[in-house]
Amino acid sequence: MKSKNLYFNLKDKYPDYLVLIKVGVFYITFDKDATILNYLYNYQRNKDKVGFPIKLINKIITSLDNMRLNYFMIMKLNI
């Protein structure tokens, strides 16, 4: 399943959660969640997507926890 399809499937079921999908050495998100990460961390949007290196995940998780935002972290497997 493509990352974007996975994102929208999860957002349909859990609209109040940020969805972060690990793809290679990046976490990515789309649509509304990309807008949120752009606003919070000034990450550049690429059309409807935002990505950041996995080395920043602890910073992001700590920040989201402090703001009491719900999130999913998904590892995309290419099977």
Secondary structure, 3 states (H helix, E strand, C coil): CCHHHHHHHHHHHCCCCEEEEEECCEEEEEHHHHHHHHHHHCCCCECCEEEEEHHHHHHHHHHHHHCCCCEEEEECCCC
